[in-house]
Amino acid sequence: MSINIMTNPMSIIGQVISASTKITNNPVGIQSILWTNITTAGHLLSLKDKNGNIILPLVADAPGSSGKLAYYVPFPRGLSANGIYCDDLDSGDVYIYISM
């Protein structure tokens, strides 16, 4: 797993093994979240803020003909988060687009 918070989008590449993996502890404005390269139906993505409030819970459906899934979740008015922590990422890569 690798985490890059120095770019926009922030990225989490690969499976998150430990719960409450810190992405950033700073307040951020989220514009959208993209979860790609999901390999298996039932895999989970769970993002929370530093207080444990759920930002985004997703469960993957069955993969398409390519064997991969993607979810795009926009927040048209923006979503303020007091830090971002990844509680669960069973497969794939996550890109978090932040307000600048």
C-alpha positions as CSV (number, residue, x, y, z in Angstrom):
1,M,0.0,0.0,0.0
2,S,1.2,3.5,-0.7
3,I,-0.4,6.8,0.2
4,N,0.3,10.1,-1.5
5,I,-1.2,13.3,0.0
6,M,1.1,15.7,-1.9
7,T,-1.0,15.7,-5.1
8,N,-4.6,16.3,-6.1
9,P,-6.0,13.8,-6.1
10,M,-4.7,12.2,-3.0
11,S,-4.2,8.5,-3.6
12,I,-4.3,5.2,-1.7
13,I,-2.8,2.5,-3.9
14,G,-3.3,-1.1,-2.8
15,Q,-5.0,-2.9,0.0
16,V,-5.2,-1.2,3.5
17,I,-4.3,-3.8,6.0
18,S,-4.7,-1.9,9.3
19,A,-7.9,-0.1,10.4
20,S,-7.8,3.6,10.8
21,T,-4.9,4.2,8.4
22,K,-4.3,8.0,8.4
23,I,-4.5,9.7,5.0
24,T,-4.5,13.2,6.4
25,N,-5.2,14.6,9.9
26,N,-5.9,18.1,8.4
27,P,-9.4,19.5,7.6
28,V,-10.1,19.1,3.9
29,G,-12.8,19.8,1.4
30,I,-13.6,16.8,-0.7
31,Q,-14.9,17.3,-4.3
32,S,-15.1,13.6,-5.3
33,I,-13.8,10.1,-4.6
34,L,-12.9,7.6,-7.3
35,W,-12.4,3.9,-6.4
36,T,-10.9,1.8,-9.2
37,N,-9.4,-1.6,-10.0
38,I,-11.7,-3.4,-7.6
39,T,-11.2,-7.1,-8.0
40,T,-14.0,-8.9,-6.1
41,A,-17.6,-8.4,-5.4
42,G,-18.2,-7.7,-1.7
43,H,-14.9,-5.9,-1.2
44,L,-15.2,-2.8,1.0
45,L,-14.0,0.8,1.1
46,S,-14.6,2.7,4.3
47,L,-13.4,6.3,4.8
48,K,-13.9,8.1,8.1
49,D,-12.8,11.4,9.6
50,K,-10.5,11.6,12.6
51,N,-13.5,11.6,15.0
52,G,-14.8,8.3,13.5
53,N,-17.6,9.9,11.5
54,I,-18.2,7.9,8.3
55,I,-17.4,9.9,5.1
56,L,-18.0,7.1,2.6
57,P,-18.9,3.4,3.0
58,L,-19.0,1.4,-0.3
59,V,-19.4,-2.3,-1.1
60,A,-18.4,-3.5,-4.5
61,D,-20.9,-5.2,-6.9
62,A,-19.8,-8.0,-9.3
63,P,-16.9,-7.0,-11.6
64,G,-17.8,-6.1,-15.2
65,S,-16.5,-7.8,-18.3
66,S,-13.0,-6.4,-17.8
67,G,-13.0,-8.0,-14.3
68,K,-12.6,-4.6,-12.7
69,L,-15.1,-2.2,-11.2
70,A,-15.0,1.5,-10.6
71,Y,-17.1,3.8,-8.4
72,Y,-17.2,7.6,-8.8
73,V,-18.8,9.6,-6.0
74,P,-19.1,13.3,-6.5
75,F,-19.9,15.9,-3.8
76,P,-21.3,18.8,-6.0
77,R,-21.4,21.2,-3.0
78,G,-18.2,19.8,-1.5
79,L,-17.9,17.7,1.7
80,S,-15.9,19.1,4.6
81,A,-14.0,16.4,6.5
82,N,-12.0,16.8,9.7
83,G,-9.1,14.6,8.4
84,I,-9.4,11.4,6.4
85,Y,-8.7,7.9,7.6
86,C,-9.2,4.7,5.7
87,D,-10.8,2.0,7.8
88,D,-11.0,-0.6,5.0
89,L,-9.8,-1.0,1.4
90,D,-10.0,-4.7,0.4
91,S,-8.8,-4.1,-3.2
92,G,-8.2,-1.4,-5.7
93,D,-7.0,2.2,-5.7
94,V,-8.7,5.3,-4.2
95,Y,-8.3,8.8,-5.5
96,I,-9.7,11.7,-3.3
97,Y,-10.1,15.0,-5.2
98,I,-9.9,17.9,-2.8
99,S,-11.0,21.5,-3.1
100,M,-8.0,23.9,-3.6
